Amino acid sequence: MYKKWRWYVYILELKNGRFYTGLTWNPAIRYEQHLSQFGSKYTSRYGIKRLVYLEEHEDLEVARSREIQVKDFSQKKKLELINKFKEFSQHSFEK
């Protein structure tokens, strides 16, 4: 059976208080790579605190464009995005 690919833009909070933005097809595997210091030089250097944002896309080009857009956000704008995501997530999973 044909399975459609999904792409994810994600933000990690680092131990130094900064954020790392990335793109992956498998968030669980990519997170483990970051934790084991095989994810990127930047996350290896500063260490990961937690995953704080995840956004799903069906189209790779759309996901790449969004990743670039989020990477260009200021720290303040990333925090606003993360806070909206947290608020949405809490309401989405309440009974």
Backbone torsions as a table, in degrees:
resi	resn	phi	psi	omega
1	MET	NA	139.7	-179.3
2	TYR	-76.2	128.5	177.4
3	LYS	-114.3	127.2	-180.0
4	LYS	-75.9	134.6	178.2
5	TRP	-68.9	147.5	173.3
6	ARG	-122.6	143.4	179.2
7	TRP	-122.7	144.7	-174.6
8	TYR	-129.1	129.1	169.4
9	VAL	-95.2	132.1	-176.7
10	TYR	-135.3	157.7	175.0
11	ILE	-127.1	130.6	174.6
12	LEU	-107.1	138.1	170.4
13	GLU	-88.0	130.9	-178.7
14	LEU	-98.5	164.1	-177.6
15	LYS	-65.4	-20.9	178.5
16	ASN	-88.6	4.9	177.9
17	GLY	89.5	-6.8	178.2
18	ARG	-85.9	176.6	179.9
19	PHE	-122.7	148.3	174.6
20	TYR	-119.3	128.2	179.3
21	THR	-109.9	134.5	-179.2
22	GLY	-144.8	179.9	-178.9
23	LEU	-135.2	137.9	-179.6
24	THR	-154.4	164.0	172.8
25	TRP	-99.6	-13.9	-179.4
26	ASN	-140.5	94.5	-175.8
27	PRO	-58.4	-37.3	-177.9
28	ALA	-65.1	-46.1	179.0
29	ILE	-66.1	-43.4	-178.6
30	ARG	-63.6	-39.5	178.2
31	TYR	-61.9	-44.6	178.3
32	GLU	-62.0	-38.3	176.8
33	GLN	-61.6	-42.9	177.6
34	HIS	-63.9	-43.4	179.9
35	LEU	-61.8	-36.7	-178.0
36	SER	-86.7	8.1	177.8
37	GLN	68.4	23.0	173.9
38	PHE	-108.6	8.5	-177.4
39	GLY	-80.2	-53.2	179.0
40	SER	-162.3	159.8	178.1
41	LYS	-64.4	-38.1	-177.3
42	TYR	-64.1	-47.7	-179.9
43	THR	-72.1	-29.6	175.9
44	SER	-65.4	-38.9	-177.8
45	ARG	-70.3	-42.3	-173.5
46	TYR	-102.8	-14.7	178.1
47	GLY	78.0	148.5	-177.8
48	ILE	-99.7	137.0	173.2
49	LYS	-94.0	-53.0	-178.8
50	ARG	-172.4	164.3	172.1
51	LEU	-81.1	127.2	-176.5
52	VAL	-118.6	-8.9	-177.4
53	TYR	-156.2	140.7	178.6
54	LEU	-148.4	128.7	-177.2
55	GLU	-132.2	126.3	-176.0
56	GLU	-96.5	141.4	176.9
57	HIS	-137.0	148.0	176.1
58	GLU	-90.7	-23.1	-175.6
59	ASP	-110.5	126.4	-177.4
60	LEU	-61.3	-42.3	-178.3
61	GLU	-65.7	-37.9	176.5
62	VAL	-64.4	-43.5	179.2
63	ALA	-63.0	-43.0	178.3
64	ARG	-62.1	-43.3	178.5
65	SER	-62.0	-41.7	179.5
66	ARG	-66.6	-40.1	177.9
67	GLU	-59.3	-45.8	179.0
68	ILE	-61.9	-42.3	179.2
69	GLN	-60.8	-48.1	-178.4
70	VAL	-66.4	-38.7	178.0
71	LYS	-59.9	-31.7	179.7
72	ASP	-80.8	-9.9	178.5
73	PHE	-64.0	148.6	171.4
74	SER	-70.2	165.7	177.0
75	GLN	-57.8	-40.6	-179.8
76	LYS	-62.9	-44.8	-178.9
77	LYS	-67.8	-35.6	175.8
78	LYS	-64.0	-41.2	177.9
79	LEU	-61.5	-40.3	177.6
80	GLU	-62.2	-43.5	178.3
81	LEU	-62.1	-45.3	-179.9
82	ILE	-63.0	-43.1	-179.7
83	ASN	-65.0	-38.4	176.2
84	LYS	-64.9	-39.5	178.5
85	PHE	-63.4	-44.5	178.9
86	LYS	-61.2	-44.8	-179.3
87	GLU	-62.6	-45.1	177.5
88	PHE	-61.8	-45.2	-178.6
89	SER	-61.7	-41.9	-179.6
90	GLN	-64.2	-43.1	-178.4
91	HIS	-73.1	-31.0	-177.7
92	SER	-69.6	-30.1	-174.7
93	PHE	-104.6	3.5	175.9
94	GLU	-76.4	149.8	179.8
95	LYS	-84.8	NA	NA
